């Protein structure tokens, strides 16, 4: 019915590290160690309500994919965009 393939995630590491920028006094280094320090905070922020502004770092993560779906889905997707 619906097939999603060719999924690619971009800027995940950069967005997770940037989620701690509000508490920083220096420019971050984009290393694996910094990513590991930031991932715990990112998980907590992602669990916050979306209207609170805390999970805004998620908007920096881009996901691309190919989707195949039946033709009758198109009017529904246009209606409830």
N, CA, C and O atoms as a Maestro MAE file, in Angstrom:
{
 s_m_m2io_version
 :::
 2.0.0
}

f_m_ct {
 s_m_title
 :::
 protein
 m_atom[324] {
  # First column is atom index #
  i_m_mmod_type
  r_m_x_coord
  r_m_y_coord
  r_m_z_coord
  i_m_residue_number
  s_m_chain_name
  s_m_pdb_residue_name
  s_m_pdb_atom_name
  i_m_atomic_number
  :::
  1 25 0.827 -1.187 0.000 1 A "UNK " " N  " 7
  2 3 0.000 0.000 0.000 1 A "UNK " " CA " 6
  3 2 0.874 1.255 0.000 1 A "UNK " " C  " 6
  4 15 0.965 1.934 -1.023 1 A "UNK " " O  " 8
  5 25 1.511 1.574 1.113 2 A "UNK " " N  " 7
  6 3 2.416 2.722 1.171 2 A "UNK " " CA " 6
  7 2 3.831 2.183 1.365 2 A "UNK " " C  " 6
  8 15 4.082 1.368 2.253 2 A "UNK " " O  " 8
  9 25 4.742 2.647 0.528 3 A "UNK " " N  " 7
  10 3 6.126 2.201 0.613 3 A "UNK " " CA " 6
  11 2 7.024 3.422 0.778 3 A "UNK " " C  " 6
  12 15 6.961 4.363 -0.012 3 A "UNK " " O  " 8
  13 25 7.848 3.396 1.802 4 A "UNK " " N  " 7
  14 3 8.829 4.463 2.036 4 A "UNK " " CA " 6
  15 2 10.209 3.847 1.874 4 A "UNK " " C  " 6
  16 15 10.525 2.833 2.496 4 A "UNK " " O  " 8
  17 25 11.024 4.464 1.037 5 A "UNK " " N  " 7
  18 3 12.365 3.939 0.787 5 A "UNK " " CA " 6
  19 2 13.348 5.093 0.639 5 A "UNK " " C  " 6
  20 15 12.967 6.263 0.616 5 A "UNK " " O  " 8
  21 25 14.611 4.732 0.541 6 A "UNK " " N  " 7
  22 3 15.674 5.703 0.301 6 A "UNK " " CA " 6
  23 2 15.665 6.820 1.356 6 A "UNK " " C  " 6
  24 15 15.715 8.001 1.014 6 A "UNK " " O  " 8
  25 25 15.603 6.442 2.623 7 A "UNK " " N  " 7
  26 3 15.534 7.412 3.724 7 A "UNK " " CA " 6
  27 2 16.947 7.900 4.062 7 A "UNK " " C  " 6
  28 15 17.865 7.101 4.244 7 A "UNK " " O  " 8
  29 25 17.102 9.205 4.140 8 A "UNK " " N  " 7
  30 3 18.383 9.811 4.526 8 A "UNK " " CA " 6
  31 2 18.120 10.924 5.538 8 A "UNK " " C  " 6
  32 15 17.194 11.719 5.374 8 A "UNK " " O  " 8
  33 25 18.941 10.972 6.583 9 A "UNK " " N  " 7
  34 3 18.818 11.975 7.638 9 A "UNK " " CA " 6
  35 2 20.036 12.895 7.555 9 A "UNK " " C  " 6
  36 15 21.176 12.436 7.502 9 A "UNK " " O  " 8
  37 25 19.772 14.194 7.545 10 A "UNK " " N  " 7
  38 3 20.833 15.184 7.454 10 A "UNK " " CA " 6
  39 2 20.812 16.098 8.685 10 A "UNK " " C  " 6
  40 15 19.752 16.371 9.247 10 A "UNK " " O  " 8
  41 25 21.986 16.563 9.091 11 A "UNK " " N  " 7
  42 3 22.174 17.569 10.154 11 A "UNK " " CA " 6
  43 2 21.684 17.118 11.528 11 A "UNK " " C  " 6
  44 15 21.355 17.961 12.364 11 A "UNK " " O  " 8
  45 25 21.628 15.828 11.779 12 A "UNK " " N  " 7
  46 3 21.219 15.330 13.094 12 A "UNK " " CA " 6
  47 2 22.251 15.705 14.151 12 A "UNK " " C  " 6
  48 15 21.909 16.251 15.200 12 A "UNK " " O  " 8
  49 25 23.503 15.409 13.869 13 A "UNK " " N  " 7
  50 3 24.571 15.685 14.835 13 A "UNK " " CA " 6
  51 2 24.658 17.177 15.151 13 A "UNK " " C  " 6
  52 15 24.784 17.564 16.313 13 A "UNK " " O  " 8
  53 25 24.591 18.003 14.124 14 A "UNK " " N  " 7
  54 3 24.709 19.443 14.324 14 A "UNK " " CA " 6
  55 2 23.549 19.998 15.135 14 A "UNK " " C  " 6
  56 15 23.751 20.864 15.985 14 A "UNK " " O  " 8
  57 25 22.345 19.515 14.886 15 A "UNK " " N  " 7
  58 3 21.167 20.006 15.609 15 A "UNK " " CA " 6
  59 2 21.178 19.559 17.062 15 A "UNK " " C  " 6
  60 15 20.797 20.321 17.951 15 A "UNK " " O  " 8
  61 25 21.609 18.337 17.309 16 A "UNK " " N  " 7
  62 3 21.671 17.846 18.694 16 A "UNK " " CA " 6
  63 2 22.705 18.642 19.483 16 A "UNK " " C  " 6
  64 15 22.451 19.018 20.627 16 A "UNK " " O  " 8
  65 25 23.847 18.900 18.896 17 A "UNK " " N  " 7
  66 3 24.868 19.692 19.589 17 A "UNK " " CA " 6
  67 2 24.377 21.120 19.801 17 A "UNK " " C  " 6
  68 15 24.643 21.710 20.848 17 A "UNK " " O  " 8
  69 25 23.670 21.684 18.833 18 A "UNK " " N  " 7
  70 3 23.184 23.057 18.938 18 A "UNK " " CA " 6
  71 2 22.065 23.209 19.968 18 A "UNK " " C  " 6
  72 15 21.771 24.329 20.386 18 A "UNK " " O  " 8
  73 25 21.439 22.114 20.386 19 A "UNK " " N  " 7
  74 3 20.355 22.233 21.368 19 A "UNK " " CA " 6
  75 2 20.859 22.735 22.709 19 A "UNK " " C  " 6
  76 15 20.061 23.183 23.533 19 A "UNK " " O  " 8
  77 25 22.153 22.673 22.949 20 A "UNK " " N  " 7
  78 3 22.734 23.173 24.198 20 A "UNK " " CA " 6
  79 2 23.265 24.600 24.062 20 A "UNK " " C  " 6
  80 15 23.863 25.112 25.008 20 A "UNK " " O  " 8
  81 25 23.071 25.245 22.937 21 A "UNK " " N  " 7
  82 3 23.661 26.569 22.703 21 A "UNK " " CA " 6
  83 2 23.154 27.638 23.666 21 A "UNK " " C  " 6
  84 15 23.880 28.590 23.950 21 A "UNK " " O  " 8
  85 25 21.940 27.509 24.172 22 A "UNK " " N  " 7
  86 3 21.417 28.523 25.086 22 A "UNK " " CA " 6
  87 2 22.218 28.590 26.385 22 A "UNK " " C  " 6
  88 15 22.241 29.631 27.041 22 A "UNK " " O  " 8
  89 25 22.866 27.505 26.758 23 A "UNK " " N  " 7
  90 3 23.623 27.452 28.010 23 A "UNK " " CA " 6
  91 2 25.131 27.624 27.799 23 A "UNK " " C  " 6
  92 15 25.894 27.525 28.759 23 A "UNK " " O  " 8
  93 25 25.565 27.871 26.593 24 A "UNK " " N  " 7
  94 3 27.000 27.924 26.286 24 A "UNK " " CA " 6
  95 2 27.570 29.334 26.447 24 A "UNK " " C  " 6
  96 15 26.873 30.338 26.298 24 A "UNK " " O  " 8
  97 25 28.848 29.364 26.753 25 A "UNK " " N  " 7
  98 3 29.581 30.631 26.772 25 A "UNK " " CA " 6
  99 2 30.679 30.638 25.712 25 A "UNK " " C  " 6
  100 15 31.275 31.679 25.433 25 A "UNK " " O  " 8
  101 25 30.947 29.448 25.112 26 A "UNK " " N  " 7
  102 3 31.948 29.340 24.050 26 A "UNK " " CA " 6
  103 2 31.331 28.622 22.848 26 A "UNK " " C  " 6
  104 15 30.283 27.986 22.964 26 A "UNK " " O  " 8
  105 25 31.977 28.731 21.724 27 A "UNK " " N  " 7
  106 3 31.509 28.073 20.506 27 A "UNK " " CA " 6
  107 2 31.774 26.572 20.628 27 A "UNK " " C  " 6
  108 15 32.872 26.175 21.018 27 A "UNK " " O  " 8
  109 25 30.776 25.722 20.299 28 A "UNK " " N  " 7
  110 3 30.974 24.278 20.461 28 A "UNK " " CA " 6
  111 2 31.846 23.683 19.365 28 A "UNK " " C  " 6
  112 15 31.917 24.203 18.251 28 A "UNK " " O  " 8
  113 25 32.501 22.592 19.703 29 A "UNK " " N  " 7
  114 3 33.212 21.804 18.712 29 A "UNK " " CA " 6
  115 2 32.292 20.656 18.315 29 A "UNK " " C  " 6
  116 15 31.702 20.014 19.183 29 A "UNK " " O  " 8
  117 25 32.163 20.397 17.057 30 A "UNK " " N  " 7
  118 3 31.244 19.367 16.574 30 A "UNK " " CA " 6
  119 2 31.963 18.018 16.509 30 A "UNK " " C  " 6
  120 15 32.297 17.525 15.432 30 A "UNK " " O  " 8
  121 25 32.193 17.431 17.697 31 A "UNK " " N  " 7
  122 3 32.888 16.153 17.813 31 A "UNK " " CA " 6
  123 2 31.926 15.100 18.350 31 A "UNK " " C  " 6
  124 15 30.819 15.411 18.789 31 A "UNK " " O  " 8
  125 25 32.370 13.860 18.304 32 A "UNK " " N  " 7
  126 3 31.549 12.761 18.830 32 A "UNK " " CA " 6
  127 2 31.356 12.903 20.343 32 A "UNK " " C  " 6
  128 15 30.283 12.596 20.863 32 A "UNK " " O  " 8
  129 25 32.377 13.360 21.035 33 A "UNK " " N  " 7
  130 3 32.275 13.553 22.487 33 A "UNK " " CA " 6
  131 2 31.212 14.605 22.824 33 A "UNK " " C  " 6
  132 15 30.418 14.422 23.745 33 A "UNK " " O  " 8
  133 25 31.208 15.695 22.075 34 A "UNK " " N  " 7
  134 3 30.205 16.750 22.297 34 A "UNK " " CA " 6
  135 2 28.807 16.241 21.973 34 A "UNK " " C  " 6
  136 15 27.843 16.596 22.651 34 A "UNK " " O  " 8
  137 25 28.690 15.405 20.933 35 A "UNK " " N  " 7
  138 3 27.403 14.810 20.571 35 A "UNK " " CA " 6
  139 2 26.886 13.927 21.702 35 A "UNK " " C  " 6
  140 15 25.701 13.973 22.032 35 A "UNK " " O  " 8
  141 25 27.754 13.134 22.289 36 A "UNK " " N  " 7
  142 3 27.345 12.245 23.389 36 A "UNK " " CA " 6
  143 2 26.900 13.046 24.610 36 A "UNK " " C  " 6
  144 15 25.975 12.636 25.311 36 A "UNK " " O  " 8
  145 25 27.546 14.183 24.873 37 A "UNK " " N  " 7
  146 3 27.138 15.035 25.984 37 A "UNK " " CA " 6
  147 2 25.776 15.685 25.713 37 A "UNK " " C  " 6
  148 15 24.986 15.891 26.635 37 A "UNK " " O  " 8
  149 25 25.515 15.998 24.467 38 A "UNK " " N  " 7
  150 3 24.305 16.722 24.099 38 A "UNK " " CA " 6
  151 2 23.088 15.835 23.913 38 A "UNK " " C  " 6
  152 15 21.962 16.326 23.991 38 A "UNK " " O  " 8
  153 25 23.275 14.551 23.670 39 A "UNK " " N  " 7
  154 3 22.152 13.685 23.322 39 A "UNK " " CA " 6
  155 2 21.155 13.550 24.483 39 A "UNK " " C  " 6
  156 15 19.950 13.467 24.249 39 A "UNK " " O  " 8
  157 25 21.636 13.528 25.709 40 A "UNK " " N  " 7
  158 3 20.730 13.424 26.864 40 A "UNK " " CA " 6
  159 2 19.822 14.645 26.951 40 A "UNK " " C  " 6
  160 15 18.620 14.516 27.182 40 A "UNK " " O  " 8
  161 25 20.392 15.815 26.768 41 A "UNK " " N  " 7
  162 3 19.590 17.044 26.798 41 A "UNK " " CA " 6
  163 2 18.617 17.076 25.632 41 A "UNK " " C  " 6
  164 15 17.475 17.506 25.792 41 A "UNK " " O  " 8
  165 25 19.052 16.627 24.466 42 A "UNK " " N  " 7
  166 3 18.180 16.620 23.294 42 A "UNK " " CA " 6
  167 2 16.968 15.713 23.518 42 A "UNK " " C  " 6
  168 15 15.857 16.057 23.114 42 A "UNK " " O  " 8
  169 25 17.170 14.582 24.145 43 A "UNK " " N  " 7
  170 3 16.056 13.663 24.423 43 A "UNK " " CA " 6
  171 2 15.054 14.320 25.368 43 A "UNK " " C  " 6
  172 15 13.844 14.215 25.167 43 A "UNK " " O  " 8
  173 25 15.558 14.997 26.397 44 A "UNK " " N  " 7
  174 3 14.657 15.690 27.329 44 A "UNK " " CA " 6
  175 2 13.891 16.813 26.639 44 A "UNK " " C  " 6
  176 15 12.697 16.988 26.881 44 A "UNK " " O  " 8
  177 25 14.568 17.572 25.782 45 A "UNK " " N  " 7
  178 3 13.909 18.668 25.075 45 A "UNK " " CA " 6
  179 2 12.877 18.149 24.076 45 A "UNK " " C  " 6
  180 15 11.825 18.761 23.892 45 A "UNK " " O  " 8
  181 25 13.177 17.031 23.436 46 A "UNK " " N  " 7
  182 3 12.254 16.474 22.448 46 A "UNK " " CA " 6
  183 2 10.958 15.985 23.091 46 A "UNK " " C  " 6
  184 15 9.924 15.926 22.426 46 A "UNK " " O  " 8
  185 25 11.002 15.634 24.374 47 A "UNK " " N  " 7
  186 3 9.811 15.167 25.084 47 A "UNK " " CA " 6
  187 2 8.913 16.315 25.552 47 A "UNK " " C  " 6
  188 15 7.780 16.082 25.973 47 A "UNK " " O  " 8
  189 25 9.403 17.532 25.481 48 A "UNK " " N  " 7
  190 3 8.610 18.694 25.901 48 A "UNK " " CA " 6
  191 2 7.470 18.926 24.912 48 A "UNK " " C  " 6
  192 15 7.581 18.539 23.749 48 A "UNK " " O  " 8
  193 25 6.376 19.552 25.353 49 A "UNK " " N  " 7
  194 3 5.270 19.847 24.433 49 A "UNK " " CA " 6
  195 2 5.748 20.702 23.258 49 A "UNK " " C  " 6
  196 15 6.589 21.586 23.424 49 A "UNK " " O  " 8
  197 25 5.209 20.432 22.088 50 A "UNK " " N  " 7
  198 3 5.690 21.122 20.885 50 A "UNK " " CA " 6
  199 2 5.391 22.620 20.900 50 A "UNK " " C  " 6
  200 15 6.093 23.387 20.240 50 A "UNK " " O  " 8
  201 25 4.376 23.051 21.631 51 A "UNK " " N  " 7
  202 3 4.061 24.481 21.679 51 A "UNK " " CA " 6
  203 2 4.877 25.231 22.726 51 A "UNK " " C  " 6
  204 15 4.700 26.438 22.894 51 A "UNK " " O  " 8
  205 25 5.769 24.535 23.435 52 A "UNK " " N  " 7
  206 3 6.573 25.189 24.462 52 A "UNK " " CA " 6
  207 2 7.826 25.865 23.900 52 A "UNK " " C  " 6
  208 15 8.409 26.727 24.557 52 A "UNK " " O  " 8
  209 25 8.239 25.482 22.701 53 A "UNK " " N  " 7
  210 3 9.436 26.064 22.109 53 A "UNK " " CA " 6
  211 2 10.709 25.309 22.435 53 A "UNK " " C  " 6
  212 15 11.747 25.574 21.828 53 A "UNK " " O  " 8
  213 25 10.662 24.380 23.374 54 A "UNK " " N  " 7
  214 3 11.865 23.646 23.757 54 A "UNK " " CA " 6
  215 2 12.361 22.681 22.673 54 A "UNK " " C  " 6
  216 15 13.573 22.556 22.505 54 A "UNK " " O  " 8
  217 25 11.492 22.000 21.939 55 A "UNK " " N  " 7
  218 3 12.011 21.071 20.924 55 A "UNK " " CA " 6
  219 2 12.301 21.724 19.567 55 A "UNK " " C  " 6
  220 15 12.250 21.049 18.538 55 A "UNK " " O  " 8
  221 25 12.600 23.013 19.552 56 A "UNK " " N  " 7
  222 3 12.859 23.705 18.288 56 A "UNK " " CA " 6
  223 2 14.094 23.185 17.549 56 A "UNK " " C  " 6
  224 15 14.202 23.365 16.336 56 A "UNK " " O  " 8
  225 25 15.017 22.550 18.253 57 A "UNK " " N  " 7
  226 3 16.196 22.030 17.577 57 A "UNK " " CA " 6
  227 2 15.827 20.949 16.563 57 A "UNK " " C  " 6
  228 15 16.602 20.667 15.649 57 A "UNK " " O  " 8
  229 25 14.659 20.350 16.717 58 A "UNK " " N  " 7
  230 3 14.223 19.308 15.787 58 A "UNK " " CA " 6
  231 2 13.981 19.862 14.381 58 A "UNK " " C  " 6
  232 15 14.038 19.110 13.408 58 A "UNK " " O  " 8
  233 25 13.714 21.152 14.263 59 A "UNK " " N  " 7
  234 3 13.477 21.735 12.939 59 A "UNK " " CA " 6
  235 2 14.754 21.777 12.105 59 A "UNK " " C  " 6
  236 15 14.685 21.923 10.884 59 A "UNK " " O  " 8
  237 25 15.905 21.653 12.736 60 A "UNK " " N  " 7
  238 3 17.168 21.635 12.008 60 A "UNK " " CA " 6
  239 2 17.514 20.282 11.420 60 A "UNK " " C  " 6
  240 15 18.440 20.175 10.615 60 A "UNK " " O  " 8
  241 25 16.789 19.252 11.807 61 A "UNK " " N  " 7
  242 3 17.038 17.907 11.293 61 A "UNK " " CA " 6
  243 2 16.205 17.717 10.033 61 A "UNK " " C  " 6
  244 15 14.983 17.859 10.059 61 A "UNK " " O  " 8
  245 25 16.871 17.396 8.936 62 A "UNK " " N  " 7
  246 3 16.179 17.202 7.661 62 A "UNK " " CA " 6
  247 2 16.154 15.722 7.312 62 A "UNK " " C  " 6
  248 15 17.151 15.018 7.472 62 A "UNK " " O  " 8
  249 25 15.017 15.263 6.839 63 A "UNK " " N  " 7
  250 3 14.855 13.872 6.424 63 A "UNK " " CA " 6
  251 2 14.315 13.868 5.000 63 A "UNK " " C  " 6
  252 15 13.319 14.527 4.703 63 A "UNK " " O  " 8
  253 25 14.969 13.131 4.134 64 A "UNK " " N  " 7
  254 3 14.467 12.983 2.769 64 A "UNK " " CA " 6
  255 2 14.150 11.513 2.533 64 A "UNK " " C  " 6
  256 15 14.809 10.628 3.078 64 A "UNK " " O  " 8
  257 25 13.125 11.265 1.708 65 A "UNK " " N  " 7
  258 3 12.717 9.889 1.431 65 A "UNK " " CA " 6
  259 2 11.874 9.847 0.169 65 A "UNK " " C  " 6
  260 15 11.362 10.868 -0.291 65 A "UNK " " O  " 8
  261 25 11.740 8.666 -0.375 66 A "UNK " " N  " 7
  262 3 10.853 8.417 -1.503 66 A "UNK " " CA " 6
  263 2 9.631 7.691 -0.973 66 A "UNK " " C  " 6
  264 15 9.758 6.752 -0.187 66 A "UNK " " O  " 8
  265 25 8.453 8.116 -1.393 67 A "UNK " " N  " 7
  266 3 7.221 7.487 -0.940 67 A "UNK " " CA " 6
  267 2 6.368 7.123 -2.157 67 A "UNK " " C  " 6
  268 15 6.205 7.912 -3.087 67 A "UNK " " O  " 8
  269 25 5.837 5.914 -2.117 68 A "UNK " " N  " 7
  270 3 4.929 5.445 -3.159 68 A "UNK " " CA " 6
  271 2 3.607 5.130 -2.475 68 A "UNK " " C  " 6
  272 15 3.567 4.354 -1.519 68 A "UNK " " O  " 8
  273 25 2.526 5.729 -2.960 69 A "UNK " " N  " 7
  274 3 1.221 5.531 -2.354 69 A "UNK " " CA " 6
  275 2 0.148 5.522 -3.441 69 A "UNK " " C  " 6
  276 15 0.392 5.983 -4.556 69 A "UNK " " O  " 8
  277 25 -1.028 5.004 -3.124 70 A "UNK " " N  " 7
  278 3 -2.101 4.964 -4.126 70 A "UNK " " CA " 6
  279 2 -2.563 6.361 -4.520 70 A "UNK " " C  " 6
  280 15 -2.450 7.313 -3.747 70 A "UNK " " O  " 8
  281 25 -3.074 6.461 -5.718 71 A "UNK " " N  " 7
  282 3 -3.474 7.752 -6.276 71 A "UNK " " CA " 6
  283 2 -4.605 8.415 -5.484 71 A "UNK " " C  " 6
  284 15 -4.701 9.643 -5.468 71 A "UNK " " O  " 8
  285 25 -5.447 7.639 -4.839 72 A "UNK " " N  " 7
  286 3 -6.565 8.237 -4.112 72 A "UNK " " CA " 6
  287 2 -6.128 8.925 -2.816 72 A "UNK " " C  " 6
  288 15 -6.943 9.596 -2.184 72 A "UNK " " O  " 8
  289 25 -4.877 8.780 -2.408 73 A "UNK " " N  " 7
  290 3 -4.371 9.482 -1.227 73 A "UNK " " CA " 6
  291 2 -4.165 10.974 -1.493 73 A "UNK " " C  " 6
  292 15 -4.257 11.782 -0.569 73 A "UNK " " O  " 8
  293 25 -3.888 11.344 -2.736 74 A "UNK " " N  " 7
  294 3 -3.537 12.719 -3.048 74 A "UNK " " CA " 6
  295 2 -4.605 13.733 -2.640 74 A "UNK " " C  " 6
  296 15 -4.259 14.733 -2.011 74 A "UNK " " O  " 8
  297 25 -5.885 13.529 -2.966 75 A "UNK " " N  " 7
  298 3 -6.885 14.506 -2.506 75 A "UNK " " CA " 6
  299 2 -6.959 14.607 -0.980 75 A "UNK " " C  " 6
  300 15 -7.178 15.691 -0.437 75 A "UNK " " O  " 8
  301 25 -6.778 13.489 -0.298 76 A "UNK " " N  " 7
  302 3 -6.790 13.521 1.172 76 A "UNK " " CA " 6
  303 2 -5.599 14.305 1.716 76 A "UNK " " C  " 6
  304 15 -5.745 15.091 2.652 76 A "UNK " " O  " 8
  305 25 -4.438 14.095 1.138 77 A "UNK " " N  " 7
  306 3 -3.261 14.826 1.589 77 A "UNK " " CA " 6
  307 2 -3.383 16.316 1.321 77 A "UNK " " C  " 6
  308 15 -2.926 17.128 2.126 77 A "UNK " " O  " 8
  309 25 -3.990 16.686 0.209 78 A "UNK " " N  " 7
  310 3 -4.187 18.105 -0.095 78 A "UNK " " CA " 6
  311 2 -5.209 18.738 0.836 78 A "UNK " " C  " 6
  312 15 -5.085 19.906 1.206 78 A "UNK " " O  " 8
  313 25 -6.217 17.966 1.212 79 A "UNK " " N  " 7
  314 3 -7.270 18.486 2.069 79 A "UNK " " CA " 6
  315 2 -6.757 18.724 3.490 79 A "UNK " " C  " 6
  316 15 -7.085 19.738 4.106 79 A "UNK " " O  " 8
  317 25 -5.956 17.797 4.009 80 A "UNK " " N  " 7
  318 3 -5.522 17.873 5.409 80 A "UNK " " CA " 6
  319 2 -4.043 18.227 5.542 80 A "UNK " " C  " 6
  320 15 -3.371 17.737 6.449 80 A "UNK " " O  " 8
  321 25 -3.545 19.048 4.672 81 A "UNK " " N  " 7
  322 3 -2.129 19.413 4.693 81 A "UNK " " CA " 6
  323 2 -1.779 20.052 6.006 81 A "UNK " " C  " 6
  324 15 -0.628 20.432 6.221 81 A "UNK " " O  " 8
  :::
 }
 m_bond[323] {
  # First column is bond index #
  i_m_from
  i_m_to
  i_m_order
  :::
  1 1 2 1
  2 2 3 1
  3 3 4 2
  4 3 5 1
  5 5 6 1
  6 6 7 1
  7 7 8 2
  8 7 9 1
  9 9 10 1
  10 10 11 1
  11 11 12 2
  12 11 13 1
  13 13 14 1
  14 14 15 1
  15 15 16 2
  16 15 17 1
  17 17 18 1
  18 18 19 1
  19 19 20 2
  20 19 21 1
  21 21 22 1
  22 22 23 1
  23 23 24 2
  24 23 25 1
  25 25 26 1
  26 26 27 1
  27 27 28 2
  28 27 29 1
  29 29 30 1
  30 30 31 1
  31 31 32 2
  32 31 33 1
  33 33 34 1
  34 34 35 1
  35 35 36 2
  36 35 37 1
  37 37 38 1
  38 38 39 1
  39 39 40 2
  40 39 41 1
  41 41 42 1
  42 42 43 1
  43 43 44 2
  44 43 45 1
  45 45 46 1
  46 46 47 1
  47 47 48 2
  48 47 49 1
  49 49 50 1
  50 50 51 1
  51 51 52 2
  52 51 53 1
  53 53 54 1
  54 54 55 1
  55 55 56 2
  56 55 57 1
  57 57 58 1
  58 58 59 1
  59 59 60 2
  60 59 61 1
  61 61 62 1
  62 62 63 1
  63 63 64 2
  64 63 65 1
  65 65 66 1
  66 66 67 1
  67 67 68 2
  68 67 69 1
  69 69 70 1
  70 70 71 1
  71 71 72 2
  72 71 73 1
  73 73 74 1
  74 74 75 1
  75 75 76 2
  76 75 77 1
  77 77 78 1
  78 78 79 1
  79 79 80 2
  80 79 81 1
  81 81 82 1
  82 82 83 1
  83 83 84 2
  84 83 85 1
  85 85 86 1
  86 86 87 1
  87 87 88 2
  88 87 89 1
  89 89 90 1
  90 90 91 1
  91 91 92 2
  92 91 93 1
  93 93 94 1
  94 94 95 1
  95 95 96 2
  96 95 97 1
  97 97 98 1
  98 98 99 1
  99 99 100 2
  100 99 101 1
  101 101 102 1
  102 102 103 1
  103 103 104 2
  104 103 105 1
  105 105 106 1
  106 106 107 1
  107 107 108 2
  108 107 109 1
  109 109 110 1
  110 110 111 1
  111 111 112 2
  112 111 113 1
  113 113 114 1
  114 114 115 1
  115 115 116 2
  116 115 117 1
  117 117 118 1
  118 118 119 1
  119 119 120 2
  120 119 121 1
  121 121 122 1
  122 122 123 1
  123 123 124 2
  124 123 125 1
  125 125 126 1
  126 126 127 1
  127 127 128 2
  128 127 129 1
  129 129 130 1
  130 130 131 1
  131 131 132 2
  132 131 133 1
  133 133 134 1
  134 134 135 1
  135 135 136 2
  136 135 137 1
  137 137 138 1
  138 138 139 1
  139 139 140 2
  140 139 141 1
  141 141 142 1
  142 142 143 1
  143 143 144 2
  144 143 145 1
  145 145 146 1
  146 146 147 1
  147 147 148 2
  148 147 149 1
  149 149 150 1
  150 150 151 1
  151 151 152 2
  152 151 153 1
  153 153 154 1
  154 154 155 1
  155 155 156 2
  156 155 157 1
  157 157 158 1
  158 158 159 1
  159 159 160 2
  160 159 161 1
  161 161 162 1
  162 162 163 1
  163 163 164 2
  164 163 165 1
  165 165 166 1
  166 166 167 1
  167 167 168 2
  168 167 169 1
  169 169 170 1
  170 170 171 1
  171 171 172 2
  172 171 173 1
  173 173 174 1
  174 174 175 1
  175 175 176 2
  176 175 177 1
  177 177 178 1
  178 178 179 1
  179 179 180 2
  180 179 181 1
  181 181 182 1
  182 182 183 1
  183 183 184 2
  184 183 185 1
  185 185 186 1
  186 186 187 1
  187 187 188 2
  188 187 189 1
  189 189 190 1
  190 190 191 1
  191 191 192 2
  192 191 193 1
  193 193 194 1
  194 194 195 1
  195 195 196 2
  196 195 197 1
  197 197 198 1
  198 198 199 1
  199 199 200 2
  200 199 201 1
  201 201 202 1
  202 202 203 1
  203 203 204 2
  204 203 205 1
  205 205 206 1
  206 206 207 1
  207 207 208 2
  208 207 209 1
  209 209 210 1
  210 210 211 1
  211 211 212 2
  212 211 213 1
  213 213 214 1
  214 214 215 1
  215 215 216 2
  216 215 217 1
  217 217 218 1
  218 218 219 1
  219 219 220 2
  220 219 221 1
  221 221 222 1
  222 222 223 1
  223 223 224 2
  224 223 225 1
  225 225 226 1
  226 226 227 1
  227 227 228 2
  228 227 229 1
  229 229 230 1
  230 230 231 1
  231 231 232 2
  232 231 233 1
  233 233 234 1
  234 234 235 1
  235 235 236 2
  236 235 237 1
  237 237 238 1
  238 238 239 1
  239 239 240 2
  240 239 241 1
  241 241 242 1
  242 242 243 1
  243 243 244 2
  244 243 245 1
  245 245 246 1
  246 246 247 1
  247 247 248 2
  248 247 249 1
  249 249 250 1
  250 250 251 1
  251 251 252 2
  252 251 253 1
  253 253 254 1
  254 254 255 1
  255 255 256 2
  256 255 257 1
  257 257 258 1
  258 258 259 1
  259 259 260 2
  260 259 261 1
  261 261 262 1
  262 262 263 1
  263 263 264 2
  264 263 265 1
  265 265 266 1
  266 266 267 1
  267 267 268 2
  268 267 269 1
  269 269 270 1
  270 270 271 1
  271 271 272 2
  272 271 273 1
  273 273 274 1
  274 274 275 1
  275 275 276 2
  276 275 277 1
  277 277 278 1
  278 278 279 1
  279 279 280 2
  280 279 281 1
  281 281 282 1
  282 282 283 1
  283 283 284 2
  284 283 285 1
  285 285 286 1
  286 286 287 1
  287 287 288 2
  288 287 289 1
  289 289 290 1
  290 290 291 1
  291 291 292 2
  292 291 293 1
  293 293 294 1
  294 294 295 1
  295 295 296 2
  296 295 297 1
  297 297 298 1
  298 298 299 1
  299 299 300 2
  300 299 301 1
  301 301 302 1
  302 302 303 1
  303 303 304 2
  304 303 305 1
  305 305 306 1
  306 306 307 1
  307 307 308 2
  308 307 309 1
  309 309 310 1
  310 310 311 1
  311 311 312 2
  312 311 313 1
  313 313 314 1
  314 314 315 1
  315 315 316 2
  316 315 317 1
  317 317 318 1
  318 318 319 1
  319 319 320 2
  320 319 321 1
  321 321 322 1
  322 322 323 1
  323 323 324 2
  :::
 }
}
